[in-house]
Amino acid sequence: MPTERPASWTPAYPALCQLLDDTIEAARTTRRPTVNVTTLRRVRNGLTGMDNGHQPYPDSQLEWSPHAAFRLIRQVISAAPLGHPAAGTVLRLAADIADQNAAARAAAASTKEG
């Protein structure tokens, strides 16, 4: 699995945080929120930790965990409104992480075959 963040992480991270902050604020000011604010705050903290270089899993040997990043980003995508200005950037980041993992799997498969 890849151990480096995709290049799109750095420009997408502020948009990801803005989308989360806007979604949390909207949920806090709505009578009947459709998202769990506590869960979204945990997601925000997890993404901030990953951006600061902290390992997402205590036993992880990786500095970057694409699996953990994708899991957190998927929660953001599920909670966020599609019309938010940062939605496209966040979706592209998720696609880049998925492509990064697919390339690593393909490289590992070709190494086993050869």
N, CA, C and O atoms as a GROMACS GRO file, in nm:
protein
  456
    1MET      N    1   0.084  -0.119   0.000
    1MET     CA    2   0.000   0.000   0.000
    1MET      C    3   0.088   0.125   0.000
    1MET      O    4   0.200   0.123   0.051
    2PRO      N    5   0.037   0.233  -0.057
    2PRO     CA    6   0.114   0.356  -0.063
    2PRO      C    7   0.143   0.410   0.078
    2PRO      O    8   0.061   0.398   0.168
    3THR      N    9   0.258   0.469   0.095
    3THR     CA   10   0.293   0.526   0.223
    3THR      C   11   0.306   0.678   0.217
    3THR      O   12   0.342   0.741   0.316
    4GLU      N   13   0.279   0.735   0.102
    4GLU     CA   14   0.287   0.880   0.084
    4GLU      C   15   0.147   0.935   0.055
    4GLU      O   16   0.066   0.870  -0.010
    5ARG      N   17   0.122   1.054   0.104
    5ARG     CA   18  -0.005   1.120   0.071
    5ARG      C   19  -0.009   1.151  -0.078
    5ARG      O   20   0.095   1.180  -0.137
    6PRO      N   21  -0.128   1.144  -0.139
    6PRO     CA   22  -0.135   1.186  -0.279
    6PRO      C   23  -0.108   1.337  -0.288
    6PRO      O   24  -0.130   1.411  -0.192
    7ALA      N   25  -0.061   1.380  -0.402
    7ALA     CA   26  -0.028   1.522  -0.422
    7ALA      C   27  -0.148   1.612  -0.398
    7ALA      O   28  -0.132   1.728  -0.361
    8SER      N   29  -0.267   1.560  -0.420
    8SER     CA   30  -0.388   1.642  -0.405
    8SER      C   31  -0.426   1.666  -0.259
    8SER      O   32  -0.515   1.747  -0.232
    9TRP      N   33  -0.361   1.599  -0.165
    9TRP     CA   34  -0.397   1.616  -0.023
    9TRP      C   35  -0.374   1.760   0.022
    9TRP      O   36  -0.463   1.820   0.083
   10THR      N   37  -0.258   1.815  -0.006
   10THR     CA   38  -0.222   1.947   0.045
   10THR      C   39  -0.319   2.056  -0.001
   10THR      O   40  -0.365   2.133   0.083
   11PRO      N   41  -0.353   2.065  -0.130
   11PRO     CA   42  -0.450   2.169  -0.168
   11PRO      C   43  -0.594   2.135  -0.126
   11PRO      O   44  -0.676   2.225  -0.110
   12ALA      N   45  -0.624   2.007  -0.110
   12ALA     CA   46  -0.762   1.968  -0.077
   12ALA      C   47  -0.791   1.975   0.072
   12ALA      O   48  -0.907   1.990   0.112
   13TYR      N   49  -0.688   1.965   0.157
   13TYR     CA   50  -0.710   1.961   0.301
   13TYR      C   51  -0.787   2.083   0.353
   13TYR      O   52  -0.882   2.065   0.430
   14PRO      N   53  -0.751   2.208   0.316
   14PRO     CA   54  -0.830   2.322   0.365
   14PRO      C   55  -0.976   2.317   0.319
   14PRO      O   56  -1.066   2.353   0.395
   15ALA      N   57  -0.999   2.272   0.196
   15ALA     CA   58  -1.137   2.260   0.147
   15ALA      C   59  -1.212   2.154   0.225
   15ALA      O   60  -1.331   2.170   0.255
   16LEU      N   61  -1.144   2.045   0.258
   16LEU     CA   62  -1.204   1.937   0.336
   16LEU      C   63  -1.246   1.989   0.474
   16LEU      O   64  -1.356   1.960   0.522
   17CYS      N   65  -1.157   2.064   0.537
   17CYS     CA   66  -1.188   2.119   0.670
   17CYS      C   67  -1.302   2.220   0.662
   17CYS      O   68  -1.388   2.223   0.750
   18GLN      N   69  -1.302   2.303   0.558
   18GLN     CA   70  -1.410   2.401   0.543
   18GLN      C   71  -1.545   2.332   0.524
   18GLN      O   72  -1.645   2.373   0.582
   19LEU      N   73  -1.546   2.229   0.443
   19LEU     CA   74  -1.670   2.154   0.421
   19LEU      C   75  -1.718   2.092   0.552
   19LEU      O   76  -1.838   2.096   0.582
   20LEU      N   77  -1.627   2.035   0.629
   20LEU     CA   78  -1.665   1.977   0.758
   20LEU      C   79  -1.716   2.084   0.853
   20LEU      O   80  -1.819   2.066   0.917
   21ASP      N   81  -1.644   2.195   0.863
   21ASP     CA   82  -1.686   2.303   0.952
   21ASP      C   83  -1.824   2.357   0.915
   21ASP      O   84  -1.908   2.380   1.002
   22ASP      N   85  -1.847   2.376   0.786
   22ASP     CA   86  -1.979   2.425   0.741
   22ASP      C   87  -2.089   2.324   0.771
   22ASP      O   88  -2.198   2.362   0.812
   23THR      N   89  -2.060   2.196   0.752
   23THR     CA   90  -2.160   2.092   0.778
   23THR      C   91  -2.191   2.083   0.927
   23THR      O   92  -2.306   2.068   0.966
   24ILE      N   93  -2.087   2.092   1.010
   24ILE     CA   94  -2.106   2.088   1.156
   24ILE      C   95  -2.188   2.209   1.201
   24ILE      O   96  -2.280   2.195   1.281
   25GLU      N   97  -2.152   2.326   1.151
   25GLU     CA   98  -2.225   2.448   1.190
   25GLU      C   99  -2.372   2.441   1.146
   25GLU      O  100  -2.461   2.480   1.222
   26ALA      N  101  -2.396   2.393   1.026
   26ALA     CA  102  -2.534   2.380   0.978
   26ALA      C  103  -2.612   2.283   1.065
   26ALA      O  104  -2.730   2.307   1.095
   27ALA      N  105  -2.550   2.175   1.106
   27ALA     CA  106  -2.618   2.077   1.190
   27ALA      C  107  -2.646   2.133   1.329
   27ALA      O  108  -2.748   2.100   1.390
   28ARG      N  109  -2.557   2.216   1.379
   28ARG     CA  110  -2.575   2.274   1.512
   28ARG      C  111  -2.688   2.377   1.514
   28ARG      O  112  -2.752   2.396   1.617
   29THR      N  113  -2.713   2.442   1.402
   29THR     CA  114  -2.813   2.549   1.398
   29THR      C  115  -2.946   2.503   1.340
   29THR      O  116  -3.037   2.584   1.322
   30THR      N  117  -2.959   2.376   1.310
   30THR     CA  118  -3.081   2.322   1.253
   30THR      C  119  -3.164   2.255   1.362
   30THR      O  120  -3.110   2.196   1.455
   31ARG      N  121  -3.294   2.265   1.348
   31ARG     CA  122  -3.382   2.199   1.446
   31ARG      C  123  -3.368   2.048   1.442
   31ARG      O  124  -3.362   1.982   1.546
   32ARG      N  125  -3.363   1.994   1.324
   32ARG     CA  126  -3.354   1.849   1.307
   32ARG      C  127  -3.232   1.815   1.221
   32ARG      O  128  -3.243   1.795   1.100
   33PRO      N  129  -3.115   1.808   1.285
   33PRO     CA  130  -2.995   1.778   1.206
   33PRO      C  131  -2.999   1.638   1.147
   33PRO      O  132  -3.054   1.545   1.207
   34THR      N  133  -2.942   1.625   1.031
   34THR     CA  134  -2.939   1.494   0.963
   34THR      C  135  -2.804   1.425   0.979
   34THR      O  136  -2.784   1.315   0.928
   35VAL      N  137  -2.712   1.489   1.051
   35VAL     CA  138  -2.580   1.430   1.075
   35VAL      C  139  -2.549   1.433   1.224
   35VAL      O  140  -2.607   1.512   1.298
   36ASN      N  141  -2.458   1.348   1.266
   36ASN     CA  142  -2.416   1.342   1.405
   36ASN      C  143  -2.295   1.436   1.422
   36ASN      O  144  -2.186   1.408   1.370
   37VAL      N  145  -2.315   1.545   1.493
   37VAL     CA  146  -2.211   1.646   1.509
   37VAL      C  147  -2.090   1.588   1.582
   37VAL      O  148  -1.976   1.618   1.545
   38THR      N  149  -2.111   1.507   1.684
   38THR     CA  150  -1.999   1.447   1.758
   38THR      C  151  -1.913   1.361   1.667
   38THR      O  152  -1.790   1.366   1.674
   39THR      N  153  -1.976   1.283   1.581
   39THR     CA  154  -1.901   1.199   1.488
   39THR      C  155  -1.821   1.285   1.390
   39THR      O  156  -1.705   1.255   1.362
   40LEU      N  157  -1.882   1.391   1.340
   40LEU     CA  158  -1.812   1.479   1.246
   40LEU      C  159  -1.695   1.550   1.313
   40LEU      O  160  -1.592   1.575   1.249
   41ARG      N  161  -1.708   1.584   1.439
   41ARG     CA  162  -1.594   1.644   1.511
   41ARG      C  163  -1.480   1.544   1.525
   41ARG      O  164  -1.363   1.581   1.513
   42ARG      N  165  -1.513   1.418   1.550
   42ARG     CA  166  -1.409   1.314   1.557
   42ARG      C  167  -1.340   1.297   1.421
   42ARG      O  168  -1.219   1.281   1.414
   43VAL      N  169  -1.419   1.301   1.315
   43VAL     CA  170  -1.363   1.292   1.180
   43VAL      C  171  -1.268   1.410   1.157
   43VAL      O  172  -1.158   1.391   1.105
   44ARG      N  173  -1.310   1.528   1.195
   44ARG     CA  174  -1.227   1.650   1.178
   44ARG      C  175  -1.096   1.635   1.255
   44ARG      O  176  -0.990   1.669   1.203
   45ASN      N  177  -1.104   1.586   1.378
   45ASN     CA  178  -0.983   1.566   1.457
   45ASN      C  179  -0.892   1.460   1.394
   45ASN      O  180  -0.769   1.476   1.394
   46GLY      N  181  -0.951   1.354   1.342
   46GLY     CA  182  -0.873   1.249   1.276
   46GLY      C  183  -0.801   1.301   1.153
   46GLY      O  184  -0.684   1.269   1.131
   47LEU      N  185  -0.870   1.380   1.072
   47LEU     CA  186  -0.807   1.437   0.952
   47LEU      C  187  -0.698   1.537   0.989
   47LEU      O  188  -0.593   1.541   0.923
   48THR      N  189  -0.720   1.616   1.092
   48THR     CA  190  -0.619   1.711   1.138
   48THR      C  191  -0.495   1.636   1.186
   48THR      O  192  -0.382   1.676   1.156
   49GLY      N  193  -0.516   1.529   1.260
   49GLY     CA  194  -0.403   1.449   1.304
   49GLY      C  195  -0.326   1.390   1.188
   49GLY      O  196  -0.202   1.390   1.190
   50MET      N  197  -0.397   1.341   1.088
   50MET     CA  198  -0.329   1.285   0.970
   50MET      C  199  -0.252   1.394   0.896
   50MET      O  200  -0.141   1.369   0.848
   51ASP      N  201  -0.308   1.512   0.888
   51ASP     CA  202  -0.239   1.621   0.820
   51ASP      C  203  -0.112   1.662   0.895
   51ASP      O  204  -0.013   1.704   0.835
   52ASN      N  205  -0.116   1.649   1.027
   52ASN     CA  206   0.000   1.683   1.110
   52ASN      C  207   0.101   1.570   1.119
   52ASN      O  208   0.203   1.583   1.187
   53GLY      N  209   0.074   1.459   1.050
   53GLY     CA  210   0.170   1.349   1.046
   53GLY      C  211   0.152   1.243   1.151
   53GLY      O  212   0.236   1.155   1.164
   54HIS      N  213   0.043   1.249   1.228
   54HIS     CA  214   0.019   1.147   1.329
   54HIS      C  215  -0.034   1.021   1.264
   54HIS      O  216  -0.108   1.027   1.166
   55GLN      N  217   0.003   0.908   1.318
   55GLN     CA  218  -0.044   0.781   1.264
   55GLN      C  219  -0.189   0.760   1.304
   55GLN      O  220  -0.226   0.780   1.420
   56PRO      N  221  -0.273   0.718   1.209
   56PRO     CA  222  -0.415   0.699   1.239
   56PRO      C  223  -0.441   0.577   1.327
   56PRO      O  224  -0.538   0.573   1.401
   57TYR      N  225  -0.354   0.479   1.318
   57TYR     CA  226  -0.369   0.358   1.398
   57TYR      C  227  -0.243   0.342   1.482
   57TYR      O  228  -0.133   0.351   1.427
   58PRO      N  229  -0.254   0.318   1.613
   58PRO     CA  230  -0.134   0.309   1.698
   58PRO      C  231  -0.033   0.205   1.653
   58PRO      O  232   0.088   0.226   1.668
   59ASP      N  233  -0.076   0.093   1.598
   59ASP     CA  234   0.015  -0.014   1.559
   59ASP      C  235   0.063  -0.001   1.415
   59ASP      O  236   0.137  -0.087   1.367
   60SER      N  237   0.023   0.104   1.346
   60SER     CA  238   0.056   0.120   1.205
   60SER      C  239   0.205   0.145   1.184
   60SER      O  240   0.267   0.222   1.257
   61GLN      N  241   0.260   0.079   1.084
   61GLN     CA  242   0.398   0.103   1.046
   61GLN      C  243   0.407   0.215   0.944
   61GLN      O  244   0.515   0.265   0.915
   62LEU      N  245   0.294   0.254   0.889
   62LEU     CA  246   0.290   0.357   0.786
   62LEU      C  247   0.281   0.496   0.847
   62LEU      O  248   0.219   0.515   0.952
   63GLU      N  249   0.343   0.592   0.781
   63GLU     CA  250   0.324   0.730   0.822
   63GLU      C  251   0.193   0.784   0.765
   63GLU      O  252   0.129   0.871   0.824
   64TRP      N  253   0.154   0.731   0.650
   64TRP     CA  254   0.031   0.772   0.583
   64TRP      C  255  -0.054   0.647   0.567
   64TRP      O  256  -0.005   0.544   0.520
   65SER      N  257  -0.178   0.654   0.604
   65SER     CA  258  -0.268   0.541   0.587
   65SER      C  259  -0.378   0.580   0.489
   65SER      O  260  -0.472   0.649   0.527
   66PRO      N  261  -0.367   0.535   0.364
   66PRO     CA  262  -0.470   0.568   0.268
   66PRO      C  263  -0.605   0.508   0.308
   66PRO      O  264  -0.710   0.565   0.281
   67HIS      N  265  -0.600   0.393   0.372
   67HIS     CA  266  -0.724   0.328   0.416
   67HIS      C  267  -0.796   0.416   0.519
   67HIS      O  268  -0.917   0.437   0.509
   68ALA      N  269  -0.723   0.465   0.618
   68ALA     CA  270  -0.784   0.551   0.719
   68ALA      C  271  -0.831   0.683   0.658
   68ALA      O  272  -0.939   0.732   0.692
   69ALA      N  273  -0.750   0.741   0.569
   69ALA     CA  274  -0.789   0.867   0.505
   69ALA      C  275  -0.918   0.849   0.425
   69ALA      O  276  -1.008   0.932   0.433
   70PHE      N  277  -0.925   0.741   0.349
   70PHE     CA  278  -1.044   0.717   0.267
   70PHE      C  279  -1.167   0.696   0.356
   70PHE      O  280  -1.276   0.744   0.324
   71ARG      N  281  -1.149   0.625   0.467
   71ARG     CA  282  -1.260   0.601   0.560
   71ARG      C  283  -1.313   0.734   0.615
   71ARG      O  284  -1.434   0.755   0.620
   72LEU      N  285  -1.223   0.822   0.656
   72LEU     CA  286  -1.264   0.952   0.710
   72LEU      C  287  -1.328   1.040   0.602
   72LEU      O  288  -1.431   1.103   0.626
   73ILE      N  289  -1.267   1.044   0.485
   73ILE     CA  290  -1.320   1.126   0.376
   73ILE      C  291  -1.457   1.077   0.332
   73ILE      O  292  -1.544   1.156   0.297
   74ARG      N  293  -1.476   0.946   0.333
   74ARG     CA  294  -1.606   0.892   0.296
   74ARG      C  295  -1.715   0.939   0.393
   74ARG      O  296  -1.828   0.964   0.351
   75GLN      N  297  -1.681   0.952   0.521
   75GLN     CA  298  -1.778   1.004   0.617
   75GLN      C  299  -1.812   1.151   0.589
   75GLN      O  300  -1.926   1.194   0.605
   76VAL      N  301  -1.711   1.226   0.548
   76VAL     CA  302  -1.735   1.367   0.512
   76VAL      C  303  -1.827   1.375   0.391
   76VAL      O  304  -1.922   1.453   0.390
   77ILE      N  305  -1.799   1.295   0.291
   77ILE     CA  306  -1.880   1.295   0.169
   77ILE      C  307  -2.024   1.258   0.200
   77ILE      O  308  -2.117   1.317   0.144
   78SER      N  309  -2.044   1.162   0.287
   78SER     CA  310  -2.180   1.119   0.323
   78SER      C  311  -2.258   1.228   0.394
   78SER      O  312  -2.380   1.238   0.378
   79ALA      N  313  -2.189   1.311   0.471
   79ALA     CA  314  -2.258   1.413   0.551
   79ALA      C  315  -2.274   1.546   0.479
   79ALA      O  316  -2.362   1.625   0.514
   80ALA      N  317  -2.190   1.572   0.379
   80ALA     CA  318  -2.186   1.704   0.318
   80ALA      C  319  -2.291   1.723   0.210
   80ALA      O  320  -2.329   1.628   0.142
   81PRO      N  321  -2.338   1.847   0.195
   81PRO     CA  322  -2.430   1.876   0.085
   81PRO      C  323  -2.356   1.875  -0.049
   81PRO      O  324  -2.244   1.926  -0.058
   82LEU      N  325  -2.417   1.819  -0.149
   82LEU     CA  326  -2.355   1.807  -0.280
   82LEU      C  327  -2.322   1.943  -0.341
   82LEU      O  328  -2.225   1.956  -0.415
   83GLY      N  329  -2.401   2.043  -0.312
   83GLY     CA  330  -2.381   2.175  -0.370
   83GLY      C  331  -2.274   2.260  -0.304
   83GLY      O  332  -2.252   2.373  -0.346
   84HIS      N  333  -2.209   2.209  -0.202
   84HIS     CA  334  -2.105   2.287  -0.134
   84HIS      C  335  -1.988   2.310  -0.230
   84HIS      O  336  -1.951   2.220  -0.304
   85PRO      N  337  -1.929   2.430  -0.229
   85PRO     CA  338  -1.818   2.461  -0.320
   85PRO      C  339  -1.698   2.367  -0.308
   85PRO      O  340  -1.624   2.350  -0.405
   86ALA      N  341  -1.678   2.306  -0.192
   86ALA     CA  342  -1.563   2.218  -0.173
   86ALA      C  343  -1.593   2.072  -0.206
   86ALA      O  344  -1.503   1.988  -0.201
   87ALA      N  345  -1.716   2.039  -0.240
   87ALA     CA  346  -1.753   1.900  -0.263
   87ALA      C  347  -1.671   1.837  -0.376
   87ALA      O  348  -1.625   1.724  -0.363
   88GLY      N  349  -1.653   1.908  -0.485
   88GLY     CA  350  -1.576   1.854  -0.597
   88GLY      C  351  -1.432   1.826  -0.560
   88GLY      O  352  -1.376   1.723  -0.598
   89THR      N  353  -1.370   1.916  -0.485
   89THR     CA  354  -1.232   1.899  -0.442
   89THR      C  355  -1.219   1.776  -0.353
   89THR      O  356  -1.125   1.698  -0.367
   90VAL      N  357  -1.313   1.759  -0.262
   90VAL     CA  358  -1.309   1.644  -0.170
   90VAL      C  359  -1.332   1.514  -0.246
   90VAL      O  360  -1.267   1.414  -0.218
   91LEU      N  361  -1.424   1.514  -0.341
   91LEU     CA  362  -1.448   1.394  -0.421
   91LEU      C  363  -1.326   1.359  -0.506
   91LEU      O  364  -1.294   1.241  -0.521
   92ARG      N  365  -1.257   1.460  -0.560
   92ARG     CA  366  -1.134   1.434  -0.636
   92ARG      C  367  -1.025   1.377  -0.547
   92ARG      O  368  -0.949   1.290  -0.591
   93LEU      N  369  -1.015   1.424  -0.424
   93LEU     CA  370  -0.917   1.369  -0.329
   93LEU      C  371  -0.948   1.222  -0.301
   93LEU      O  372  -0.857   1.139  -0.299
   94ALA      N  373  -1.074   1.190  -0.280
   94ALA     CA  374  -1.113   1.050  -0.257
   94ALA      C  375  -1.077   0.964  -0.378
   94ALA      O  376  -1.030   0.851  -0.363
   95ALA      N  377  -1.099   1.018  -0.498
   95ALA     CA  378  -1.064   0.944  -0.620
   95ALA      C  379  -0.913   0.925  -0.630
   95ALA      O  380  -0.868   0.818  -0.672
   96ASP      N  381  -0.835   1.025  -0.594
   96ASP     CA  382  -0.689   1.014  -0.599
   96ASP      C  383  -0.638   0.907  -0.502
   96ASP      O  384  -0.548   0.830  -0.535
   97ILE      N  385  -0.697   0.902  -0.384
   97ILE     CA  386  -0.658   0.799  -0.286
   97ILE      C  387  -0.695   0.661  -0.339
   97ILE      O  388  -0.617   0.566  -0.326
   98ALA      N  389  -0.812   0.649  -0.398
   98ALA     CA  390  -0.853   0.520  -0.456
   98ALA      C  391  -0.761   0.480  -0.571
   98ALA      O  392  -0.723   0.364  -0.582
   99ASP      N  393  -0.725   0.575  -0.658
   99ASP     CA  394  -0.633   0.546  -0.769
   99ASP      C  395  -0.495   0.507  -0.717
   99ASP      O  396  -0.430   0.417  -0.771
  100GLN      N  397  -0.450   0.574  -0.613
  100GLN     CA  398  -0.321   0.543  -0.552
  100GLN      C  399  -0.319   0.399  -0.502
  100GLN      O  400  -0.221   0.327  -0.521
  101ASN      N  401  -0.426   0.357  -0.438
  101ASN     CA  402  -0.434   0.220  -0.388
  101ASN      C  403  -0.444   0.120  -0.501
  101ASN      O  404  -0.383   0.012  -0.494
  102ALA      N  405  -0.518   0.153  -0.605
  102ALA     CA  406  -0.531   0.062  -0.719
  102ALA      C  407  -0.396   0.042  -0.788
  102ALA      O  408  -0.362  -0.070  -0.826
  103ALA      N  409  -0.320   0.148  -0.803
  103ALA     CA  410  -0.187   0.138  -0.865
  103ALA      C  411  -0.094   0.053  -0.779
  103ALA      O  412  -0.016  -0.027  -0.832
  104ALA      N  413  -0.101   0.070  -0.648
  104ALA     CA  414  -0.016  -0.009  -0.560
  104ALA      C  415  -0.053  -0.157  -0.565
  104ALA      O  416   0.035  -0.244  -0.563
  105ARG      N  417  -0.181  -0.186  -0.571
  105ARG     CA  418  -0.225  -0.326  -0.581
  105ARG      C  419  -0.181  -0.388  -0.714
  105ARG      O  420  -0.137  -0.503  -0.718
  106ALA      N  421  -0.193  -0.312  -0.821
  106ALA     CA  422  -0.152  -0.361  -0.953
  106ALA      C  423  -0.001  -0.389  -0.955
  106ALA      O  424   0.044  -0.489  -1.010
  107ALA      N  425   0.075  -0.298  -0.895
  107ALA     CA  426   0.221  -0.317  -0.890
  107ALA      C  427   0.256  -0.441  -0.806
  107ALA      O  428   0.347  -0.517  -0.841
  108ALA      N  429   0.186  -0.460  -0.697
  108ALA     CA  430   0.211  -0.578  -0.613
  108ALA      C  431   0.174  -0.706  -0.686
  108ALA      O  432   0.243  -0.807  -0.674
  109ALA      N  433   0.064  -0.702  -0.762
  109ALA     CA  434   0.021  -0.820  -0.837
  109ALA      C  435   0.120  -0.853  -0.948
  109ALA      O  436   0.148  -0.970  -0.972
  110SER      N  437   0.172  -0.752  -1.015
  110SER     CA  438   0.268  -0.778  -1.122
  110SER      C  439   0.400  -0.830  -1.067
  110SER      O  440   0.469  -0.907  -1.135
  111THR      N  441   0.437  -0.789  -0.948
  111THR     CA  442   0.558  -0.838  -0.884
  111THR      C  443   0.544  -0.986  -0.847
  111THR      O  444   0.639  -1.063  -0.861
  112LYS      N  445   0.426  -1.026  -0.801
  112LYS     CA  446   0.401  -1.166  -0.766
  112LYS      C  447   0.403  -1.256  -0.890
  112LYS      O  448   0.449  -1.370  -0.885
  113GLU      N  449   0.351  -1.201  -1.001
  113GLU     CA  450   0.344  -1.280  -1.124
  113GLU      C  451   0.482  -1.299  -1.186
  113GLU      O  452   0.512  -1.403  -1.245
  114GLY      N  453   0.566  -1.198  -1.173
  114GLY     CA  454   0.697  -1.196  -1.239
  114GLY      C  455   0.800  -1.270  -1.166
  114GLY      O  456   0.915  -1.277  -1.210
   0.00000   0.00000   0.00000
